[in-house]
Amino acid sequence: QVQLVESGGGLVQAGGSLRLSCAASGITFSSSFMGWFRQAPGKEREFVAAISWSGGSTLYADSVKGRFTISRDNAKNSVYLQMNSLKPEDTAVYYCAARASYSHSYYNPDEYDYWGQGTQVTVST
């Protein structure tokens, strides 16, 4: 049974930081391509960041580039999202997602096989 469990969300003031974690089980994590997505109320789920199985390749949405950093620890079956300089428009439920291999359409939620339950991030002004 595959499980992706996110944690680390919360309420933070604009300009602050949060670090999200996603713990995976039931998959071969060390060979999985991992992504973070987010969904704000009334909006579609959107790509935030993704990382290759080795961590050697990372991809970011333009809206978070330079502020967010994705990383992974294969020994801990975990992927992380360090979020700095947070803005109110970053407010959303953040989801961790996994797929077995890289996809050219890594930004498309439909390309991912497994999802976590999400963690709420709220950035106040």
Disulfide bonds with the S-S distance in Angstrom:
Cys22-Cys96 2.13
